Amino acid sequence: MSPGRQHSAGARELCVVAIGGGTGLSTLLKGLKKYVAAAPGTSVPPGSPHKVFSSAAGTAMISELSGVVTVSDDGGSSGRLRKEFNMLPPGDVRNCIVALSEDSALLSKLFQHRFEKGTGLEGHSFGNLFLAALTSITDDFSEAVRLSSEILATRGHIYAATTADIELEALMQDGTRVRGETKITASKGHIKELFLVPPDPDPLPQTLDAIARADLITIGPGSLFTSLIPNLLVRGIPQAIRESSAVKVYVCNLMTQANESLGRTAADHIRALNDHARCQLFDYALVNRTSLSADLKAKYALEGASQIVADLDAIEAMGVCPVLGDYLYEDNVARHNTHRVAEDLLDLAIAAPVSARGREVEQ
């Protein structure tokens, strides 16, 4: 699939909604933001460079990019602010705001700055404190996120999946229950089912509106039970995804994760997402085909982790079309090659029939 490039002809505009949490969502948004056009309704600074995506299927730009973020974190700086100020945890939201900002901007570096000492400050990031201050001033977390996005001149919108004060509760295979994201992550048991406490929180209207307008909806990558599934337990979100005419894609994780996905194949991940959503979600699944190096494989083996098995026949049997790609980028850890993932997602979107919302935009 061809990389995006400047193009003088008309290109299809796409509304894209990326759903997730943790580092997975912010990583994906970094790849998508380069194709966001300076169109009405976006927060792209005038004159900012962008690319038109081009492949054999056609050309496209992103006219609207929205990230929907889970807000169940109860550990670290986010957990402390959540308890002390009775606010939503800002950490994942902050990472997504920074991911959509201009990389060279000093403010984006400032938002990620973490204090290493200082009574009461140690461990906090400046961005988390900034969101806490804006939430206190506006008495509205969503407005604080919007204002922060404007200040960092982001190339899109970030929405919390819900503004309700929620906790995660996991039913384990042995019948026990574990409450709280931090405790669930630390648990040694195998998770059977996830719940929100209280159940069925209301979504942000902006989230449902973005899903309704979408031409492409993605879920993942990210921790299966603590980053992805919580979004699908918010009232109305699974139904909105199911009813959308958008192309719907699961971006499969690269590695298994202790207690969340040990022993789970790619198809098992999709099945767990569908089971919690109570509906069939996906048209496609992006699955990595690149093998991990021997050194990194050994490093992960010490943690009991391994590459996720790509059981393509099982994926197809669920009515999902697997798309194989070289999505692995090796650093000190296994990461997604965000640019290749973004390119293949856009290629799937423009290869699909143009919906009633699809339109041509002249450069």
Contacts in CASP RR format, 6 or more apart in sequence:
PFRMAT RR
TARGET T0000
AUTHOR 0000-0000-0000
METHOD contacts of the structure
MODEL  1
MSPGRQHSAGARELCVVAIGGGTGLSTLLKGLKKYVAAAPGTSVPPGSPH
KVFSSAAGTAMISELSGVVTVSDDGGSSGRLRKEFNMLPPGDVRNCIVAL
SEDSALLSKLFQHRFEKGTGLEGHSFGNLFLAALTSITDDFSEAVRLSSE
ILATRGHIYAATTADIELEALMQDGTRVRGETKITASKGHIKELFLVPPD
PDPLPQTLDAIARADLITIGPGSLFTSLIPNLLVRGIPQAIRESSAVKVY
VCNLMTQANESLGRTAADHIRALNDHARCQLFDYALVNRTSLSADLKAKY
ALEGASQIVADLDAIEAMGVCPVLGDYLYEDNVARHNTHRVAEDLLDLAI
AAPVSARGREVEQ
1 55 0 8 1.000
1 56 0 8 1.000
1 343 0 8 1.000
1 344 0 8 1.000
1 347 0 8 1.000
2 54 0 8 1.000
2 55 0 8 1.000
2 56 0 8 1.000
2 343 0 8 1.000
3 54 0 8 1.000
3 339 0 8 1.000
3 343 0 8 1.000
4 35 0 8 1.000
4 51 0 8 1.000
4 52 0 8 1.000
4 53 0 8 1.000
4 54 0 8 1.000
4 55 0 8 1.000
4 343 0 8 1.000
5 51 0 8 1.000
5 52 0 8 1.000
5 54 0 8 1.000
6 51 0 8 1.000
6 52 0 8 1.000
7 52 0 8 1.000
7 54 0 8 1.000
7 59 0 8 1.000
7 363 0 8 1.000
8 363 0 8 1.000
9 59 0 8 1.000
9 363 0 8 1.000
10 59 0 8 1.000
10 360 0 8 1.000
10 361 0 8 1.000
10 362 0 8 1.000
10 363 0 8 1.000
11 52 0 8 1.000
11 53 0 8 1.000
11 59 0 8 1.000
11 60 0 8 1.000
11 61 0 8 1.000
11 360 0 8 1.000
11 361 0 8 1.000
11 363 0 8 1.000
12 58 0 8 1.000
12 59 0 8 1.000
12 60 0 8 1.000
12 61 0 8 1.000
12 350 0 8 1.000
12 354 0 8 1.000
12 358 0 8 1.000
12 359 0 8 1.000
12 360 0 8 1.000
12 361 0 8 1.000
13 37 0 8 1.000
13 39 0 8 1.000
13 60 0 8 1.000
13 61 0 8 1.000
13 62 0 8 1.000
13 63 0 8 1.000
13 358 0 8 1.000
13 359 0 8 1.000
13 360 0 8 1.000
13 361 0 8 1.000
14 60 0 8 1.000
14 61 0 8 1.000
14 62 0 8 1.000
14 63 0 8 1.000
14 215 0 8 1.000
14 216 0 8 1.000
14 346 0 8 1.000
14 349 0 8 1.000
14 350 0 8 1.000
14 358 0 8 1.000
15 62 0 8 1.000
15 63 0 8 1.000
15 64 0 8 1.000
15 66 0 8 1.000
15 210 0 8 1.000
15 213 0 8 1.000
15 214 0 8 1.000
15 215 0 8 1.000
15 216 0 8 1.000
15 357 0 8 1.000
16 32 0 8 1.000
16 62 0 8 1.000
16 64 0 8 1.000
16 65 0 8 1.000
16 66 0 8 1.000
16 214 0 8 1.000
16 215 0 8 1.000
16 216 0 8 1.000
16 217 0 8 1.000
16 218 0 8 1.000
16 345 0 8 1.000
16 349 0 8 1.000
17 66 0 8 1.000
17 67 0 8 1.000
17 68 0 8 1.000
17 210 0 8 1.000
17 211 0 8 1.000
17 214 0 8 1.000
17 216 0 8 1.000
17 217 0 8 1.000
17 218 0 8 1.000
17 246 0 8 1.000
18 25 0 8 1.000
18 28 0 8 1.000
18 29 0 8 1.000
18 32 0 8 1.000
18 65 0 8 1.000
18 66 0 8 1.000
18 67 0 8 1.000
18 68 0 8 1.000
18 217 0 8 1.000
18 218 0 8 1.000
18 220 0 8 1.000
19 25 0 8 1.000
19 67 0 8 1.000
19 68 0 8 1.000
19 161 0 8 1.000
19 217 0 8 1.000
19 218 0 8 1.000
19 219 0 8 1.000
19 220 0 8 1.000
19 228 0 8 1.000
19 231 0 8 1.000
19 237 0 8 1.000
20 67 0 8 1.000
20 68 0 8 1.000
20 69 0 8 1.000
20 70 0 8 1.000
20 219 0 8 1.000
20 220 0 8 1.000
20 222 0 8 1.000
20 227 0 8 1.000
20 228 0 8 1.000
20 231 0 8 1.000
21 69 0 8 1.000
21 70 0 8 1.000
21 92 0 8 1.000
21 96 0 8 1.000
21 222 0 8 1.000
21 223 0 8 1.000
21 227 0 8 1.000
21 228 0 8 1.000
21 231 0 8 1.000
22 70 0 8 1.000
22 92 0 8 1.000
22 95 0 8 1.000
22 222 0 8 1.000
22 223 0 8 1.000
22 227 0 8 1.000
23 95 0 8 1.000
23 222 0 8 1.000
24 220 0 8 1.000
24 221 0 8 1.000
24 222 0 8 1.000
24 227 0 8 1.000
24 336 0 8 1.000
25 67 0 8 1.000
25 69 0 8 1.000
25 92 0 8 1.000
25 95 0 8 1.000
25 96 0 8 1.000
25 99 0 8 1.000
25 220 0 8 1.000
25 222 0 8 1.000
25 227 0 8 1.000
26 92 0 8 1.000
26 95 0 8 1.000
26 96 0 8 1.000
26 98 0 8 1.000
26 99 0 8 1.000
27 99 0 8 1.000
27 221 0 8 1.000
27 335 0 8 1.000
27 336 0 8 1.000
27 338 0 8 1.000
28 218 0 8 1.000
28 220 0 8 1.000
28 221 0 8 1.000
28 251 0 8 1.000
28 336 0 8 1.000
28 338 0 8 1.000
28 341 0 8 1.000
28 342 0 8 1.000
29 65 0 8 1.000
29 67 0 8 1.000
29 96 0 8 1.000
29 99 0 8 1.000
29 100 0 8 1.000
30 99 0 8 1.000
30 100 0 8 1.000
30 338 0 8 1.000
31 338 0 8 1.000
31 339 0 8 1.000
31 341 0 8 1.000
31 342 0 8 1.000
32 62 0 8 1.000
32 65 0 8 1.000
32 342 0 8 1.000
32 345 0 8 1.000
32 346 0 8 1.000
33 65 0 8 1.000
33 99 0 8 1.000
33 100 0 8 1.000
33 155 0 8 1.000
33 156 0 8 1.000
34 50 0 8 1.000
34 51 0 8 1.000
34 339 0 8 1.000
34 342 0 8 1.000
35 50 0 8 1.000
35 51 0 8 1.000
35 52 0 8 1.000
35 53 0 8 1.000
35 60 0 8 1.000
35 61 0 8 1.000
35 62 0 8 1.000
35 342 0 8 1.000
35 346 0 8 1.000
36 42 0 8 1.000
36 44 0 8 1.000
36 50 0 8 1.000
36 61 0 8 1.000
36 62 0 8 1.000
36 63 0 8 1.000
36 65 0 8 1.000
36 155 0 8 1.000
36 156 0 8 1.000
37 44 0 8 1.000
37 50 0 8 1.000
37 61 0 8 1.000
37 62 0 8 1.000
37 63 0 8 1.000
37 361 0 8 1.000
38 44 0 8 1.000
38 45 0 8 1.000
38 46 0 8 1.000
38 47 0 8 1.000
38 48 0 8 1.000
38 50 0 8 1.000
39 61 0 8 1.000
39 63 0 8 1.000
39 64 0 8 1.000
39 361 0 8 1.000
41 64 0 8 1.000
42 63 0 8 1.000
42 64 0 8 1.000
42 65 0 8 1.000
42 155 0 8 1.000
42 156 0 8 1.000
43 149 0 8 1.000
43 150 0 8 1.000
43 153 0 8 1.000
43 154 0 8 1.000
43 155 0 8 1.000
43 156 0 8 1.000
43 157 0 8 1.000
44 50 0 8 1.000
44 153 0 8 1.000
44 155 0 8 1.000
44 156 0 8 1.000
45 102 0 8 1.000
45 153 0 8 1.000
48 102 0 8 1.000
48 153 0 8 1.000
48 155 0 8 1.000
50 61 0 8 1.000
50 155 0 8 1.000
52 59 0 8 1.000
52 60 0 8 1.000
52 61 0 8 1.000
52 363 0 8 1.000
53 59 0 8 1.000
53 60 0 8 1.000
53 61 0 8 1.000
53 343 0 8 1.000
53 346 0 8 1.000
53 347 0 8 1.000
53 350 0 8 1.000
55 343 0 8 1.000
55 346 0 8 1.000
55 347 0 8 1.000
55 350 0 8 1.000
57 347 0 8 1.000
57 350 0 8 1.000
57 351 0 8 1.000
58 350 0 8 1.000
59 350 0 8 1.000
60 346 0 8 1.000
60 349 0 8 1.000
60 350 0 8 1.000
61 361 0 8 1.000
62 346 0 8 1.000
63 361 0 8 1.000
64 156 0 8 1.000
64 157 0 8 1.000
64 210 0 8 1.000
64 213 0 8 1.000
65 100 0 8 1.000
65 155 0 8 1.000
65 156 0 8 1.000
65 157 0 8 1.000
66 156 0 8 1.000
66 157 0 8 1.000
66 158 0 8 1.000
66 159 0 8 1.000
66 206 0 8 1.000
66 207 0 8 1.000
66 210 0 8 1.000
66 214 0 8 1.000
67 96 0 8 1.000
67 156 0 8 1.000
67 157 0 8 1.000
67 158 0 8 1.000
67 159 0 8 1.000
67 210 0 8 1.000
68 159 0 8 1.000
68 160 0 8 1.000
68 161 0 8 1.000
68 207 0 8 1.000
68 210 0 8 1.000
68 211 0 8 1.000
68 231 0 8 1.000
68 237 0 8 1.000
69 92 0 8 1.000
69 93 0 8 1.000
69 96 0 8 1.000
69 158 0 8 1.000
69 159 0 8 1.000
69 160 0 8 1.000
69 161 0 8 1.000
70 92 0 8 1.000
70 161 0 8 1.000
70 226 0 8 1.000
70 227 0 8 1.000
70 228 0 8 1.000
70 230 0 8 1.000
70 231 0 8 1.000
71 88 0 8 1.000
71 89 0 8 1.000
71 92 0 8 1.000
71 93 0 8 1.000
71 160 0 8 1.000
71 161 0 8 1.000
71 162 0 8 1.000
71 163 0 8 1.000
71 166 0 8 1.000
72 89 0 8 1.000
72 166 0 8 1.000
72 167 0 8 1.000
72 168 0 8 1.000
72 180 0 8 1.000
72 181 0 8 1.000
72 196 0 8 1.000
72 226 0 8 1.000
72 230 0 8 1.000
73 79 0 8 1.000
73 82 0 8 1.000
73 89 0 8 1.000
73 91 0 8 1.000
73 92 0 8 1.000
73 181 0 8 1.000
74 82 0 8 1.000
74 89 0 8 1.000
74 167 0 8 1.000
74 180 0 8 1.000
74 181 0 8 1.000
74 182 0 8 1.000
75 89 0 8 1.000
75 181 0 8 1.000
75 182 0 8 1.000
76 123 0 8 1.000
77 91 0 8 1.000
77 114 0 8 1.000
77 123 0 8 1.000
77 124 0 8 1.000
77 125 0 8 1.000
77 128 0 8 1.000
78 89 0 8 1.000
78 90 0 8 1.000
78 91 0 8 1.000
78 92 0 8 1.000
78 128 0 8 1.000
79 89 0 8 1.000
80 124 0 8 1.000
81 87 0 8 1.000
81 89 0 8 1.000
81 90 0 8 1.000
81 124 0 8 1.000
81 128 0 8 1.000
81 129 0 8 1.000
81 132 0 8 1.000
82 88 0 8 1.000
82 89 0 8 1.000
85 132 0 8 1.000
85 135 0 8 1.000
85 136 0 8 1.000
86 165 0 8 1.000
87 132 0 8 1.000
87 135 0 8 1.000
87 141 0 8 1.000
88 135 0 8 1.000
88 141 0 8 1.000
88 160 0 8 1.000
88 163 0 8 1.000
88 165 0 8 1.000
90 127 0 8 1.000
90 128 0 8 1.000
90 131 0 8 1.000
90 132 0 8 1.000
91 125 0 8 1.000
91 128 0 8 1.000
91 131 0 8 1.000
92 227 0 8 1.000
93 131 0 8 1.000
93 145 0 8 1.000
93 158 0 8 1.000
93 160 0 8 1.000
94 111 0 8 1.000
94 112 0 8 1.000
94 125 0 8 1.000
94 127 0 8 1.000
94 128 0 8 1.000
94 131 0 8 1.000
94 148 0 8 1.000
96 158 0 8 1.000
97 111 0 8 1.000
97 145 0 8 1.000
97 148 0 8 1.000
97 149 0 8 1.000
97 152 0 8 1.000
97 154 0 8 1.000
97 158 0 8 1.000
98 108 0 8 1.000
98 111 0 8 1.000
98 112 0 8 1.000
98 152 0 8 1.000
100 149 0 8 1.000
100 152 0 8 1.000
100 154 0 8 1.000
100 155 0 8 1.000
100 156 0 8 1.000
100 158 0 8 1.000
101 107 0 8 1.000
101 108 0 8 1.000
101 111 0 8 1.000
101 152 0 8 1.000
101 153 0 8 1.000
101 154 0 8 1.000
101 155 0 8 1.000
102 108 0 8 1.000
102 152 0 8 1.000
102 153 0 8 1.000
105 152 0 8 1.000
105 153 0 8 1.000
107 151 0 8 1.000
107 152 0 8 1.000
108 152 0 8 1.000
110 126 0 8 1.000
110 127 0 8 1.000
111 125 0 8 1.000
111 126 0 8 1.000
111 127 0 8 1.000
111 130 0 8 1.000
111 148 0 8 1.000
111 152 0 8 1.000
112 125 0 8 1.000
112 126 0 8 1.000
112 127 0 8 1.000
113 125 0 8 1.000
113 126 0 8 1.000
113 127 0 8 1.000
114 123 0 8 1.000
114 124 0 8 1.000
114 125 0 8 1.000
114 126 0 8 1.000
115 121 0 8 1.000
115 122 0 8 1.000
115 123 0 8 1.000
115 124 0 8 1.000
115 125 0 8 1.000
115 126 0 8 1.000
116 122 0 8 1.000
116 123 0 8 1.000
127 148 0 8 1.000
130 148 0 8 1.000
131 141 0 8 1.000
131 144 0 8 1.000
131 145 0 8 1.000
131 148 0 8 1.000
134 143 0 8 1.000
134 144 0 8 1.000
134 147 0 8 1.000
134 148 0 8 1.000
135 141 0 8 1.000
135 144 0 8 1.000
137 144 0 8 1.000
138 144 0 8 1.000
138 147 0 8 1.000
141 160 0 8 1.000
141 163 0 8 1.000
142 159 0 8 1.000
142 160 0 8 1.000
142 163 0 8 1.000
142 204 0 8 1.000
142 206 0 8 1.000
145 158 0 8 1.000
145 159 0 8 1.000
145 160 0 8 1.000
146 157 0 8 1.000
149 156 0 8 1.000
149 157 0 8 1.000
149 158 0 8 1.000
157 206 0 8 1.000
157 210 0 8 1.000
159 204 0 8 1.000
159 206 0 8 1.000
159 207 0 8 1.000
159 210 0 8 1.000
160 204 0 8 1.000
161 203 0 8 1.000
161 204 0 8 1.000
161 207 0 8 1.000
161 230 0 8 1.000
161 231 0 8 1.000
161 234 0 8 1.000
161 237 0 8 1.000
162 201 0 8 1.000
162 202 0 8 1.000
162 203 0 8 1.000
162 204 0 8 1.000
162 234 0 8 1.000
163 202 0 8 1.000
163 204 0 8 1.000
164 198 0 8 1.000
164 201 0 8 1.000
164 202 0 8 1.000
166 196 0 8 1.000
166 197 0 8 1.000
166 198 0 8 1.000
166 201 0 8 1.000
166 230 0 8 1.000
167 179 0 8 1.000
167 180 0 8 1.000
167 181 0 8 1.000
167 196 0 8 1.000
167 197 0 8 1.000
168 179 0 8 1.000
168 180 0 8 1.000
168 181 0 8 1.000
168 184 0 8 1.000
168 194 0 8 1.000
168 195 0 8 1.000
168 196 0 8 1.000
168 197 0 8 1.000
168 225 0 8 1.000
168 226 0 8 1.000
168 230 0 8 1.000
169 177 0 8 1.000
169 178 0 8 1.000
169 179 0 8 1.000
169 180 0 8 1.000
169 194 0 8 1.000
169 195 0 8 1.000
169 196 0 8 1.000
169 197 0 8 1.000
170 177 0 8 1.000
170 178 0 8 1.000
170 184 0 8 1.000
170 187 0 8 1.000
170 191 0 8 1.000
170 192 0 8 1.000
170 193 0 8 1.000
170 194 0 8 1.000
170 195 0 8 1.000
170 225 0 8 1.000
171 177 0 8 1.000
171 191 0 8 1.000
171 192 0 8 1.000
171 193 0 8 1.000
171 194 0 8 1.000
171 195 0 8 1.000
172 178 0 8 1.000
172 187 0 8 1.000
172 189 0 8 1.000
172 190 0 8 1.000
172 191 0 8 1.000
172 192 0 8 1.000
173 189 0 8 1.000
173 190 0 8 1.000
173 191 0 8 1.000
173 192 0 8 1.000
174 189 0 8 1.000
175 192 0 8 1.000
178 184 0 8 1.000
178 187 0 8 1.000
179 197 0 8 1.000
181 226 0 8 1.000
184 191 0 8 1.000
184 225 0 8 1.000
184 226 0 8 1.000
184 259 0 8 1.000
185 223 0 8 1.000
185 226 0 8 1.000
185 259 0 8 1.000
185 260 0 8 1.000
187 259 0 8 1.000
188 258 0 8 1.000
188 259 0 8 1.000
189 259 0 8 1.000
190 259 0 8 1.000
190 262 0 8 1.000
191 225 0 8 1.000
191 259 0 8 1.000
191 260 0 8 1.000
193 275 0 8 1.000
193 276 0 8 1.000
194 225 0 8 1.000
194 229 0 8 1.000
194 230 0 8 1.000
194 233 0 8 1.000
194 276 0 8 1.000
195 233 0 8 1.000
196 230 0 8 1.000
196 233 0 8 1.000
196 234 0 8 1.000
199 233 0 8 1.000
200 233 0 8 1.000
200 234 0 8 1.000
200 235 0 8 1.000
201 234 0 8 1.000
201 235 0 8 1.000
202 234 0 8 1.000
202 235 0 8 1.000
203 234 0 8 1.000
203 235 0 8 1.000
203 236 0 8 1.000
203 237 0 8 1.000
207 237 0 8 1.000
207 240 0 8 1.000
208 236 0 8 1.000
208 237 0 8 1.000
208 240 0 8 1.000
211 217 0 8 1.000
211 237 0 8 1.000
211 240 0 8 1.000
211 241 0 8 1.000
211 244 0 8 1.000
211 246 0 8 1.000
212 240 0 8 1.000
212 243 0 8 1.000
212 244 0 8 1.000
213 357 0 8 1.000
214 244 0 8 1.000
214 246 0 8 1.000
215 246 0 8 1.000
215 247 0 8 1.000
215 349 0 8 1.000
215 352 0 8 1.000
215 355 0 8 1.000
215 357 0 8 1.000
215 358 0 8 1.000
216 246 0 8 1.000
216 247 0 8 1.000
216 249 0 8 1.000
216 345 0 8 1.000
216 346 0 8 1.000
216 348 0 8 1.000
216 349 0 8 1.000
217 241 0 8 1.000
217 244 0 8 1.000
217 246 0 8 1.000
217 247 0 8 1.000
217 248 0 8 1.000
217 249 0 8 1.000
218 248 0 8 1.000
218 249 0 8 1.000
218 250 0 8 1.000
218 251 0 8 1.000
218 345 0 8 1.000
219 228 0 8 1.000
219 231 0 8 1.000
219 248 0 8 1.000
219 249 0 8 1.000
219 250 0 8 1.000
219 251 0 8 1.000
219 273 0 8 1.000
219 281 0 8 1.000
219 282 0 8 1.000
220 227 0 8 1.000
220 228 0 8 1.000
220 250 0 8 1.000
220 251 0 8 1.000
220 252 0 8 1.000
220 253 0 8 1.000
221 251 0 8 1.000
221 252 0 8 1.000
221 253 0 8 1.000
221 254 0 8 1.000
221 336 0 8 1.000
222 228 0 8 1.000
222 253 0 8 1.000
223 257 0 8 1.000
223 260 0 8 1.000
223 261 0 8 1.000
224 253 0 8 1.000
224 257 0 8 1.000
224 260 0 8 1.000
224 261 0 8 1.000
224 264 0 8 1.000
224 269 0 8 1.000
224 272 0 8 1.000
224 273 0 8 1.000
225 260 0 8 1.000
225 272 0 8 1.000
226 260 0 8 1.000
228 273 0 8 1.000
229 272 0 8 1.000
229 273 0 8 1.000
229 276 0 8 1.000
231 237 0 8 1.000
232 238 0 8 1.000
232 273 0 8 1.000
232 276 0 8 1.000
232 277 0 8 1.000
232 281 0 8 1.000
233 276 0 8 1.000
238 277 0 8 1.000
238 278 0 8 1.000
238 279 0 8 1.000
238 281 0 8 1.000
239 279 0 8 1.000
241 248 0 8 1.000
241 277 0 8 1.000
241 279 0 8 1.000
241 281 0 8 1.000
242 277 0 8 1.000
242 279 0 8 1.000
242 280 0 8 1.000
242 281 0 8 1.000
245 355 0 8 1.000
245 356 0 8 1.000
246 355 0 8 1.000
247 283 0 8 1.000
247 284 0 8 1.000
247 348 0 8 1.000
247 349 0 8 1.000
247 352 0 8 1.000
248 281 0 8 1.000
248 282 0 8 1.000
248 283 0 8 1.000
248 284 0 8 1.000
249 282 0 8 1.000
249 283 0 8 1.000
249 284 0 8 1.000
249 285 0 8 1.000
249 286 0 8 1.000
249 345 0 8 1.000
249 348 0 8 1.000
250 269 0 8 1.000
250 270 0 8 1.000
250 273 0 8 1.000
250 281 0 8 1.000
250 282 0 8 1.000
250 284 0 8 1.000
250 285 0 8 1.000
250 286 0 8 1.000
250 320 0 8 1.000
251 285 0 8 1.000
251 286 0 8 1.000
251 336 0 8 1.000
251 341 0 8 1.000
251 345 0 8 1.000
252 266 0 8 1.000
252 269 0 8 1.000
252 285 0 8 1.000
252 286 0 8 1.000
252 287 0 8 1.000
252 288 0 8 1.000
252 308 0 8 1.000
252 310 0 8 1.000
253 261 0 8 1.000
253 269 0 8 1.000
253 308 0 8 1.000
254 288 0 8 1.000
254 307 0 8 1.000
254 308 0 8 1.000
254 327 0 8 1.000
254 328 0 8 1.000
254 334 0 8 1.000
254 335 0 8 1.000
254 336 0 8 1.000
255 300 0 8 1.000
255 305 0 8 1.000
255 306 0 8 1.000
255 307 0 8 1.000
255 308 0 8 1.000
255 334 0 8 1.000
256 262 0 8 1.000
256 263 0 8 1.000
256 264 0 8 1.000
256 304 0 8 1.000
256 305 0 8 1.000
256 306 0 8 1.000
256 307 0 8 1.000
256 308 0 8 1.000
257 305 0 8 1.000
258 303 0 8 1.000
258 304 0 8 1.000
258 305 0 8 1.000
261 268 0 8 1.000
261 269 0 8 1.000
261 308 0 8 1.000
262 304 0 8 1.000
262 305 0 8 1.000
264 272 0 8 1.000
264 308 0 8 1.000
265 308 0 8 1.000
265 309 0 8 1.000
265 310 0 8 1.000
265 311 0 8 1.000
265 314 0 8 1.000
266 285 0 8 1.000
266 287 0 8 1.000
266 308 0 8 1.000
266 309 0 8 1.000
266 310 0 8 1.000
266 311 0 8 1.000
266 314 0 8 1.000
266 315 0 8 1.000
266 322 0 8 1.000
267 311 0 8 1.000
267 314 0 8 1.000
267 315 0 8 1.000
267 317 0 8 1.000
267 318 0 8 1.000
269 308 0 8 1.000
270 281 0 8 1.000
270 282 0 8 1.000
270 285 0 8 1.000
270 315 0 8 1.000
270 318 0 8 1.000
270 320 0 8 1.000
271 318 0 8 1.000
273 281 0 8 1.000
273 282 0 8 1.000
274 280 0 8 1.000
274 281 0 8 1.000
274 282 0 8 1.000
274 318 0 8 1.000
280 318 0 8 1.000
280 319 0 8 1.000
282 320 0 8 1.000
283 320 0 8 1.000
283 321 0 8 1.000
284 320 0 8 1.000
284 321 0 8 1.000
284 322 0 8 1.000
284 323 0 8 1.000
284 348 0 8 1.000
285 315 0 8 1.000
285 320 0 8 1.000
285 321 0 8 1.000
285 322 0 8 1.000
285 323 0 8 1.000
286 323 0 8 1.000
286 325 0 8 1.000
286 327 0 8 1.000
286 341 0 8 1.000
286 344 0 8 1.000
286 345 0 8 1.000
287 310 0 8 1.000
287 312 0 8 1.000
287 315 0 8 1.000
287 322 0 8 1.000
287 323 0 8 1.000
287 324 0 8 1.000
287 325 0 8 1.000
287 327 0 8 1.000
288 307 0 8 1.000
288 308 0 8 1.000
288 310 0 8 1.000
288 324 0 8 1.000
288 325 0 8 1.000
288 326 0 8 1.000
288 327 0 8 1.000
288 328 0 8 1.000
288 336 0 8 1.000
289 310 0 8 1.000
289 324 0 8 1.000
289 325 0 8 1.000
289 326 0 8 1.000
289 327 0 8 1.000
290 325 0 8 1.000
290 326 0 8 1.000
290 327 0 8 1.000
290 328 0 8 1.000
291 307 0 8 1.000
291 328 0 8 1.000
292 300 0 8 1.000
292 307 0 8 1.000
292 328 0 8 1.000
292 330 0 8 1.000
292 334 0 8 1.000
293 330 0 8 1.000
296 330 0 8 1.000
296 333 0 8 1.000
296 334 0 8 1.000
297 306 0 8 1.000
297 307 0 8 1.000
300 306 0 8 1.000
300 334 0 8 1.000
307 334 0 8 1.000
310 322 0 8 1.000
310 324 0 8 1.000
312 322 0 8 1.000
312 324 0 8 1.000
315 321 0 8 1.000
315 322 0 8 1.000
316 322 0 8 1.000
323 344 0 8 1.000
323 348 0 8 1.000
325 340 0 8 1.000
325 344 0 8 1.000
326 337 0 8 1.000
326 340 0 8 1.000
327 336 0 8 1.000
327 337 0 8 1.000
327 340 0 8 1.000
327 341 0 8 1.000
328 334 0 8 1.000
328 335 0 8 1.000
328 336 0 8 1.000
328 337 0 8 1.000
329 335 0 8 1.000
329 336 0 8 1.000
329 337 0 8 1.000
329 338 0 8 1.000
END
